[in-house]
Amino acid sequence: MSTAETIYELVKTLLEDQANLVLVFAEFVHQRTQASDNLNNSPITTYFGILKDSPNFNEDPVAIQRAMRREWE
């Protein structure tokens, strides 16, 4: 019996909520595999450097972080 068939047989014995957890995990693994296969099109890499020229983030990152922390004091 293949791994997919074994998983299918096992999932058939679970409650619907439990089976949904298996589905969510399987979708996560599938998306992660696709992202690693095609790194240039993965969601995270589309945002690399996007704020590089932003006027809101043109200062020293540490200074920005300290200013944000002072707002919460």
C-alpha positions as CSV (number, residue, x, y, z in Angstrom):
1,M,0.0,0.0,0.0
2,S,1.4,3.4,-0.9
3,T,1.8,6.2,1.6
4,A,-1.1,8.2,0.1
5,E,-3.3,5.1,0.4
6,T,-2.2,4.6,4.0
7,I,-3.0,8.2,4.8
8,Y,-6.3,8.0,3.1
9,E,-7.3,4.9,5.1
10,L,-6.2,6.5,8.3
11,V,-8.0,9.8,7.6
12,K,-11.2,7.9,6.9
13,T,-11.3,6.7,10.5
14,L,-10.9,10.3,12.0
15,L,-13.6,12.7,13.0
16,E,-14.3,15.5,10.5
17,D,-12.4,18.1,12.6
18,Q,-9.4,15.9,12.8
19,A,-9.5,15.1,9.1
20,N,-9.5,18.8,8.4
21,L,-6.3,19.2,10.4
22,V,-4.7,16.6,8.3
23,L,-5.9,18.4,5.1
24,V,-4.5,21.8,6.4
25,F,-1.2,20.2,7.1
26,A,-1.1,18.4,3.7
27,E,-1.8,21.7,2.0
28,F,0.9,23.4,4.0
29,V,3.5,20.8,3.0
30,H,2.3,21.0,-0.7
31,Q,2.7,24.8,-0.7
32,R,6.0,24.7,1.0
33,T,7.3,22.2,-1.6
34,Q,6.1,24.3,-4.5
35,A,7.7,27.4,-2.9
36,S,11.1,25.6,-2.5
37,D,10.8,24.2,-6.1
38,N,10.3,27.7,-7.5
39,L,12.0,30.1,-5.0
40,N,11.7,33.1,-7.2
41,N,7.9,33.0,-7.2
42,S,7.4,32.2,-3.5
43,P,5.3,34.7,-1.6
44,I,8.1,35.9,0.7
45,T,10.7,36.6,-2.1
46,T,8.3,39.0,-3.8
47,Y,8.7,41.3,-0.8
48,F,12.5,41.3,-0.5
49,G,13.7,44.8,-0.9
50,I,10.2,46.3,-1.4
51,L,10.7,48.9,1.3
52,K,14.3,49.8,0.3
53,D,13.3,53.1,-1.3
54,S,10.4,53.9,1.0
55,P,10.5,57.3,2.5
56,N,9.1,55.8,5.8
57,F,12.1,53.6,6.2
58,N,15.0,55.7,4.9
59,E,16.6,56.0,8.4
60,D,18.8,53.6,10.4
61,P,16.7,50.5,11.2
62,V,17.9,50.5,14.8
63,A,16.8,54.1,15.2
64,I,13.4,53.4,13.8
65,Q,13.0,50.4,16.2
66,R,14.1,52.5,19.2
67,A,11.6,55.2,18.3
68,M,8.8,52.7,18.0
69,R,9.7,51.3,21.4
70,R,9.6,54.7,22.9
71,E,6.0,55.1,21.7
72,W,5.0,52.3,23.9
73,E,6.7,53.5,27.1
